[in-house]
Amino acid sequence: MRHTFINIPFLLTFAIILLFSKTTVAQETSIFKDSRTFYEADFRYGKFLPFESQNIPTLFGFDLRMGRQTDGRAQWERNFNYPSYGVFLRYETNNLDSVEYPGRDANGYAQTTYGPLGDCYSVGGFLNGQFYRGKYWSIDYDLMGGLSFWTRHGNRLIGSVVNAHLALNIGPTFMIEDNFDVIVRYQLSHSSNAAIRLPNHGTNVLGWLVGVRYHPKGRPEFVPKEQPRPKFQKSTSVFATATVGGLQTNESMRCYQTVDGTMVDDLPYERPYYMADFIQVGLHRQFHPMFSYDVALDFGWTGETQRMYEKAHQMYADGHEYFTGEDPIPLVEYSFARGLHLAPSVMFEVNFNRFAFCIGGAYYLWHGIYYGTDQKKTWGLAESSESKFEDTYLPPCYRTFYERMGFKYYLGEKRNMFAGCFMKVHSGVIDYAEFTFGVNLFSWKDRK
């Protein structure tokens, strides 16, 4: 089973720290001694969602944060209404004491045991912004992302020790006096490992967070938004990217031999890993200081296609109806070309200086599985519209359409390079994590 919730990229923590360090390097005053630094302690309570039991498990925890309040000295800070950012440490414990742990008995047959989910420690970065800022209170949103470390793993929900962690908060902040704030947040959080190790449904938690924020040197003076804005020119770039991903396949096959010689299906954690890569060429359009978009062609390849062809031969040997029934499909041998894919894609970016949150999508125009056959692509958004041939040979992560969510961090004096991490998903279900490096090959500004 794949995850039932989209999570944030693993490298979000690294990117936030880059932002944190870049802002502070040029300061003559230590970050621990100026008025832009704050500290925060939060108590957290939530319930796991969804869960089959009527006795929904609960979670308790706390957060510690160190942050930086922007003051508007950079234009992007004024554009986004003076956001803050920083790093966090999170601990959570829960009363979920009976979760499935798959395994095998002494004879090699599948068996399930039950045990506690375990506690979790998370570390990462956050970005805090305001929908509304008043004199004594504000309505805030928080984006939190990083890595989670679980004390137990290998169960139905958490497949590995290290996981990605994502949280989205919304709620008011009350300014009690110059040094203290009281915050209240409603939070949705998620932890899973982006298909690095199965089984891994991930955990989803809805709950409340209450905390105190301390400004040891008081609050900074904000640069007025009425300050003259630097002139902005719309620009266009031709870019190319190379993207590397990997996943543990969800496709089961008879690959395990028991003590008595019986061949049985492999368990999720026993399945092999495959590379999943993209090369992308397209146009990047910066049409606003805060917003931009990409239009591109994605050329993809995945080794998981070989697994599909091996499974097809097993289905053929079993006399599966796809090969023996009405209008049977052909039995085809695997080749590198049959693991190729082509899709046009679009991406929208929200640009926080060099850091950009991204969301986009793509639709497959062609798959290599048709190469050397008389089979054709079927058109539609639903996987149920696919032909028997596509259902047999096409990897599940490469069907119909896909979305991407993640971030970029722009590098270089002219910001003509970028590194990023994305979640490749379709139908709201994560396929795997992608790590990307890109270069703007040519750039030009619009005429004034």
PLY file of the C-alpha trace (Angstrom):
ply
format ascii 1.0
element vertex 448
property float x
property float y
property float z
element edge 447
property int vertex1
property int vertex2
end_header
0.00 0.00 0.00
1.15 3.48 -0.73
0.79 6.54 1.47
-2.61 8.15 1.81
-1.30 11.68 2.34
1.16 13.92 0.57
4.24 14.76 2.60
6.92 17.45 2.24
10.38 16.77 0.77
13.20 15.52 2.94
15.47 18.48 2.16
13.09 21.17 3.43
15.06 21.33 6.65
18.29 21.99 4.76
16.74 24.75 2.68
15.26 26.54 5.69
18.64 26.41 7.42
20.24 27.91 4.30
17.78 30.77 4.47
18.42 31.12 8.19
22.19 31.24 7.81
22.19 33.52 4.73
20.19 36.15 6.60
22.41 36.08 9.66
25.90 35.86 8.18
25.96 39.52 7.26
24.82 40.67 10.70
27.39 42.35 12.90
25.30 41.49 15.96
24.93 37.87 17.03
21.57 36.29 16.19
21.22 35.49 19.90
21.41 39.18 20.86
19.28 41.11 18.37
15.55 41.80 18.45
14.71 39.56 15.50
15.45 36.30 17.36
12.72 34.56 19.35
12.19 31.28 21.21
9.02 29.27 21.52
7.68 26.31 23.55
4.42 24.57 22.56
2.24 21.80 23.97
0.50 19.58 21.42
-2.54 17.29 21.60
-4.09 15.41 18.69
-5.92 12.37 17.37
-4.81 9.97 14.62
-6.86 10.23 11.45
-8.11 8.11 9.82
-8.20 4.98 11.98
-10.45 1.94 11.81
-10.96 1.54 15.54
-13.78 3.43 17.26
-11.31 4.18 20.06
-9.28 6.70 18.07
-5.69 6.85 19.38
-4.50 10.15 20.85
-1.14 11.86 20.80
0.65 14.17 23.24
3.82 16.12 22.57
5.75 19.35 22.72
7.77 21.59 20.37
10.79 23.80 20.92
11.55 26.48 18.33
14.20 29.07 17.60
13.15 31.61 15.01
13.92 34.85 13.22
11.32 37.58 12.71
11.88 39.44 9.46
11.62 43.23 9.70
11.13 44.25 6.07
14.67 45.30 5.25
14.41 43.06 2.16
11.60 43.63 -0.32
10.40 40.01 -0.22
9.85 40.34 3.55
7.48 43.26 3.00
5.77 41.45 0.12
4.86 38.56 2.43
3.81 40.73 5.41
6.96 40.18 7.52
7.09 36.36 7.91
9.30 34.54 10.41
11.27 31.33 9.99
13.57 29.04 11.93
14.17 25.54 13.24
12.16 23.24 15.50
12.55 20.14 17.66
9.42 18.03 18.24
8.64 15.08 20.53
5.41 13.08 20.45
4.09 10.04 22.30
0.81 8.23 21.68
-1.48 5.52 23.02
-1.60 3.46 19.83
-0.48 0.11 21.28
-1.75 -2.42 18.73
-0.49 -1.92 15.18
0.30 -4.67 12.65
3.90 -5.86 12.17
4.15 -8.17 9.11
6.65 -11.03 9.06
7.12 -14.77 8.48
6.88 -17.81 10.71
9.56 -20.50 11.03
8.26 -22.22 7.86
8.39 -19.06 5.76
4.66 -18.37 5.63
3.36 -14.84 6.20
2.20 -13.97 9.70
1.17 -10.79 11.51
2.09 -9.75 15.03
0.90 -6.70 16.95
2.73 -4.12 19.02
2.91 -0.42 19.96
3.58 2.25 17.35
6.33 3.88 19.42
7.32 7.47 20.05
8.63 9.99 17.53
11.29 12.73 17.49
11.27 15.30 14.67
13.65 18.07 13.65
13.33 20.55 10.81
12.41 24.06 9.73
9.31 26.23 9.79
7.96 29.26 7.97
5.36 31.42 9.75
3.27 34.03 7.94
0.24 36.20 8.62
-3.12 36.34 6.87
-3.91 39.35 9.07
-1.65 41.45 11.29
-3.19 43.83 13.85
-1.71 45.88 16.66
-2.28 43.28 19.38
-3.01 40.03 17.53
-2.70 38.31 14.19
-4.06 35.30 12.29
-1.10 33.13 11.31
-0.22 30.10 9.24
2.78 27.80 9.78
4.47 25.42 7.36
6.70 22.90 9.11
8.85 20.24 7.46
11.81 18.02 8.26
12.75 14.53 9.40
11.08 12.22 11.93
12.85 9.45 13.85
10.62 6.66 15.21
11.57 4.45 18.15
9.78 1.52 16.45
9.32 0.76 12.77
8.51 -2.04 10.32
4.80 -1.88 11.10
1.81 -1.17 8.86
2.05 2.59 9.41
5.78 3.33 9.74
8.18 1.31 7.60
11.55 2.85 8.53
13.37 4.67 11.31
13.80 7.90 9.31
10.72 9.53 7.78
9.68 12.86 6.33
7.57 15.08 8.57
5.07 17.74 7.48
2.72 19.97 9.46
0.36 22.79 8.52
-0.94 25.11 11.28
-3.43 27.95 11.37
-4.58 30.11 14.26
-4.21 33.36 16.23
-1.19 34.89 17.93
-1.84 37.27 20.86
0.83 39.87 21.69
0.72 40.01 25.50
3.52 42.55 25.87
6.77 43.48 24.14
8.54 40.22 25.05
5.78 37.59 25.03
3.19 36.11 22.64
0.60 33.43 23.30
-0.18 31.27 20.27
-3.05 28.88 19.51
-2.95 26.67 16.42
-5.09 23.99 14.78
-2.69 21.56 13.13
-2.62 18.78 10.54
0.61 16.76 10.59
1.93 13.77 8.67
4.88 11.40 8.88
5.93 8.80 6.28
9.01 7.81 4.29
8.10 8.47 0.62
8.07 4.76 -0.32
11.70 4.25 0.76
10.66 1.20 2.76
7.36 -0.71 2.89
4.84 -1.19 4.39
4.32 2.47 5.08
0.87 4.04 5.18
2.17 6.93 7.29
0.45 8.69 10.19
-1.95 11.63 9.98
-2.80 13.65 13.09
-5.34 16.43 13.63
-5.00 18.40 16.84
-4.35 21.57 18.81
-1.14 23.35 19.71
-0.84 25.98 22.47
2.40 27.80 23.21
4.38 30.80 24.42
6.81 32.79 22.29
9.59 34.79 23.96
11.40 37.76 22.37
14.44 38.31 24.64
15.31 41.69 23.09
11.80 42.82 22.31
10.33 43.11 18.84
12.04 44.59 15.79
10.90 47.80 14.15
9.28 47.03 10.79
10.40 48.85 7.68
7.22 50.48 6.32
5.63 48.85 3.30
5.41 52.29 1.70
9.17 52.23 1.07
10.01 52.65 -2.65
9.88 49.30 -4.41
12.75 48.24 -6.65
11.82 48.18 -10.31
10.65 44.74 -11.44
10.92 43.40 -14.97
9.21 40.24 -16.04
11.65 37.62 -17.32
11.74 34.29 -19.14
14.31 31.48 -18.93
14.95 28.25 -20.81
15.87 25.62 -18.23
16.89 21.96 -18.01
16.77 19.68 -14.99
17.96 16.22 -14.03
15.82 14.44 -11.43
16.66 11.25 -9.53
14.18 9.20 -7.53
13.83 5.72 -6.12
11.09 3.52 -4.76
10.40 0.11 -3.31
7.85 -1.48 -5.62
4.30 -2.24 -4.50
3.96 -5.03 -7.08
3.92 -8.47 -5.40
5.20 -11.63 -7.07
5.93 -15.21 -6.06
9.54 -14.63 -5.13
9.82 -16.37 -1.74
10.31 -20.10 -1.13
9.05 -21.65 2.13
10.70 -24.51 4.03
8.52 -27.09 2.25
9.38 -25.60 -1.16
6.13 -23.73 -1.76
6.54 -20.46 -3.67
4.59 -17.63 -2.03
4.19 -13.91 -2.68
6.85 -11.64 -1.26
6.00 -9.33 1.64
6.17 -5.55 1.16
9.53 -5.08 2.91
11.08 -7.89 0.81
10.40 -6.26 -2.56
13.25 -4.75 -4.62
14.12 -1.09 -5.19
14.09 0.67 -8.56
15.38 3.97 -9.92
12.88 6.47 -11.33
14.41 9.40 -13.21
13.32 12.43 -15.25
15.03 14.89 -17.58
13.04 18.08 -18.00
13.35 20.90 -20.56
11.10 23.94 -20.45
10.39 27.64 -19.93
10.38 29.47 -16.58
8.32 32.68 -16.42
8.82 35.19 -13.57
5.70 37.35 -13.98
5.64 38.85 -10.46
8.23 39.37 -7.67
6.39 36.74 -5.60
5.12 34.34 -8.26
6.39 32.40 -11.27
5.57 29.29 -13.30
7.21 26.59 -15.45
6.00 24.88 -18.62
8.07 21.87 -19.65
8.39 18.46 -21.26
9.25 15.60 -18.88
11.23 12.63 -20.26
11.06 9.82 -17.72
12.44 6.34 -17.19
11.93 3.73 -14.47
13.46 0.33 -13.85
10.20 -0.80 -12.23
8.91 -1.54 -15.73
11.10 -4.66 -15.75
9.22 -5.88 -12.66
5.93 -5.48 -14.55
7.20 -7.56 -17.47
8.46 -10.29 -15.13
5.07 -10.35 -13.42
3.34 -10.52 -16.83
5.32 -13.68 -17.67
4.25 -15.16 -14.33
0.61 -14.30 -15.12
1.00 -15.90 -18.57
2.37 -19.12 -17.04
-0.62 -19.16 -14.66
-3.04 -18.89 -17.62
-4.36 -15.47 -16.58
-7.48 -14.34 -18.45
-5.65 -11.32 -19.88
-3.64 -13.74 -22.01
-6.24 -16.48 -22.60
-9.63 -14.75 -22.64
-11.40 -12.70 -25.26
-9.08 -10.31 -27.14
-5.91 -11.54 -25.37
-2.95 -9.20 -24.93
0.48 -10.09 -26.33
3.31 -11.46 -24.18
6.21 -9.03 -24.65
9.86 -9.08 -23.55
11.32 -6.21 -21.51
13.74 -3.69 -23.01
15.19 -0.36 -21.86
13.07 1.54 -24.39
9.90 0.12 -22.85
10.68 1.86 -19.56
10.46 5.36 -21.13
7.71 7.98 -20.66
6.85 11.43 -22.02
4.61 14.05 -20.38
4.05 17.83 -20.65
4.04 19.50 -17.22
3.27 22.83 -15.53
4.50 24.17 -12.16
3.45 27.19 -10.10
5.91 28.75 -7.64
5.55 31.04 -4.63
8.93 32.77 -4.28
10.22 33.63 -0.81
13.43 35.27 -1.97
15.61 32.33 -3.12
13.28 29.74 -1.62
10.21 28.66 -3.63
7.26 26.45 -2.72
6.09 24.61 -5.84
2.99 22.72 -6.96
2.21 21.40 -10.42
1.01 18.55 -12.56
1.55 16.62 -15.79
-0.29 14.25 -18.13
1.37 11.34 -19.92
1.31 11.52 -23.72
3.28 8.36 -24.44
4.77 5.27 -22.78
7.52 3.00 -24.06
5.43 -0.13 -23.44
3.77 0.41 -26.84
7.14 0.14 -28.63
7.19 -2.77 -31.08
3.50 -3.64 -30.57
0.19 -2.67 -32.18
-1.12 -1.35 -28.86
-2.15 2.31 -28.49
-2.52 4.70 -25.59
-5.98 5.09 -24.06
-7.00 8.62 -23.07
-8.63 9.68 -19.82
-7.88 10.66 -16.23
-9.16 7.52 -14.50
-6.93 4.44 -14.29
-10.06 2.35 -14.85
-10.08 3.62 -18.44
-6.75 1.93 -19.21
-6.56 -1.12 -21.44
-5.66 -4.61 -20.20
-2.29 -4.16 -21.90
-1.56 -0.95 -19.96
-2.82 -2.45 -16.72
-0.36 -5.33 -17.16
2.82 -3.62 -18.33
2.60 -0.05 -17.02
4.05 0.61 -13.52
1.43 2.08 -11.13
3.53 5.23 -10.57
3.41 6.07 -14.30
-0.29 6.04 -15.12
-2.53 8.74 -16.59
-1.31 11.90 -14.79
0.76 13.02 -11.83
1.26 16.01 -9.55
4.35 17.43 -7.88
4.71 19.25 -4.57
7.94 20.47 -3.06
10.48 23.25 -3.13
13.35 24.81 -5.04
16.29 26.79 -3.69
17.90 29.12 -6.24
21.71 29.27 -6.30
24.34 31.60 -7.71
24.63 35.37 -7.89
22.18 35.52 -10.81
20.04 32.66 -9.42
20.50 30.71 -12.64
20.80 27.33 -10.90
18.51 25.58 -8.44
18.29 22.45 -6.32
15.09 20.99 -5.00
13.09 18.07 -3.73
9.58 17.08 -4.76
6.94 14.51 -3.98
5.71 12.86 -7.20
2.09 11.85 -6.60
-1.04 10.91 -8.50
-4.65 10.80 -7.32
-3.48 12.31 -4.03
-1.20 9.31 -3.35
2.58 9.64 -3.18
4.68 7.64 -5.64
8.18 8.55 -4.45
10.50 11.46 -3.61
12.47 13.24 -6.36
15.75 15.14 -5.96
16.35 17.75 -8.66
19.16 19.95 -9.93
18.48 22.47 -12.69
20.15 25.22 -14.74
18.72 28.20 -16.59
20.38 27.88 -20.01
19.20 31.21 -21.44
17.39 34.14 -19.80
15.99 37.44 -21.01
13.90 40.27 -19.60
10.79 41.79 -21.16
11.13 45.12 -22.88
10.24 48.03 -20.65
0 1
1 2
2 3
3 4
4 5
5 6
6 7
7 8
8 9
9 10
10 11
11 12
12 13
13 14
14 15
15 16
16 17
17 18
18 19
19 20
20 21
21 22
22 23
23 24
24 25
25 26
26 27
27 28
28 29
29 30
30 31
31 32
32 33
33 34
34 35
35 36
36 37
37 38
38 39
39 40
40 41
41 42
42 43
43 44
44 45
45 46
46 47
47 48
48 49
49 50
50 51
51 52
52 53
53 54
54 55
55 56
56 57
57 58
58 59
59 60
60 61
61 62
62 63
63 64
64 65
65 66
66 67
67 68
68 69
69 70
70 71
71 72
72 73
73 74
74 75
75 76
76 77
77 78
78 79
79 80
80 81
81 82
82 83
83 84
84 85
85 86
86 87
87 88
88 89
89 90
90 91
91 92
92 93
93 94
94 95
95 96
96 97
97 98
98 99
99 100
100 101
101 102
102 103
103 104
104 105
105 106
106 107
107 108
108 109
109 110
110 111
111 112
112 113
113 114
114 115
115 116
116 117
117 118
118 119
119 120
120 121
121 122
122 123
123 124
124 125
125 126
126 127
127 128
128 129
129 130
130 131
131 132
132 133
133 134
134 135
135 136
136 137
137 138
138 139
139 140
140 141
141 142
142 143
143 144
144 145
145 146
146 147
147 148
148 149
149 150
150 151
151 152
152 153
153 154
154 155
155 156
156 157
157 158
158 159
159 160
160 161
161 162
162 163
163 164
164 165
165 166
166 167
167 168
168 169
169 170
170 171
171 172
172 173
173 174
174 175
175 176
176 177
177 178
178 179
179 180
180 181
181 182
182 183
183 184
184 185
185 186
186 187
187 188
188 189
189 190
190 191
191 192
192 193
193 194
194 195
195 196
196 197
197 198
198 199
199 200
200 201
201 202
202 203
203 204
204 205
205 206
206 207
207 208
208 209
209 210
210 211
211 212
212 213
213 214
214 215
215 216
216 217
217 218
218 219
219 220
220 221
221 222
222 223
223 224
224 225
225 226
226 227
227 228
228 229
229 230
230 231
231 232
232 233
233 234
234 235
235 236
236 237
237 238
238 239
239 240
240 241
241 242
242 243
243 244
244 245
245 246
246 247
247 248
248 249
249 250
250 251
251 252
252 253
253 254
254 255
255 256
256 257
257 258
258 259
259 260
260 261
261 262
262 263
263 264
264 265
265 266
266 267
267 268
268 269
269 270
270 271
271 272
272 273
273 274
274 275
275 276
276 277
277 278
278 279
279 280
280 281
281 282
282 283
283 284
284 285
285 286
286 287
287 288
288 289
289 290
290 291
291 292
292 293
293 294
294 295
295 296
296 297
297 298
298 299
299 300
300 301
301 302
302 303
303 304
304 305
305 306
306 307
307 308
308 309
309 310
310 311
311 312
312 313
313 314
314 315
315 316
316 317
317 318
318 319
319 320
320 321
321 322
322 323
323 324
324 325
325 326
326 327
327 328
328 329
329 330
330 331
331 332
332 333
333 334
334 335
335 336
336 337
337 338
338 339
339 340
340 341
341 342
342 343
343 344
344 345
345 346
346 347
347 348
348 349
349 350
350 351
351 352
352 353
353 354
354 355
355 356
356 357
357 358
358 359
359 360
360 361
361 362
362 363
363 364
364 365
365 366
366 367
367 368
368 369
369 370
370 371
371 372
372 373
373 374
374 375
375 376
376 377
377 378
378 379
379 380
380 381
381 382
382 383
383 384
384 385
385 386
386 387
387 388
388 389
389 390
390 391
391 392
392 393
393 394
394 395
395 396
396 397
397 398
398 399
399 400
400 401
401 402
402 403
403 404
404 405
405 406
406 407
407 408
408 409
409 410
410 411
411 412
412 413
413 414
414 415
415 416
416 417
417 418
418 419
419 420
420 421
421 422
422 423
423 424
424 425
425 426
426 427
427 428
428 429
429 430
430 431
431 432
432 433
433 434
434 435
435 436
436 437
437 438
438 439
439 440
440 441
441 442
442 443
443 444
444 445
445 446
446 447
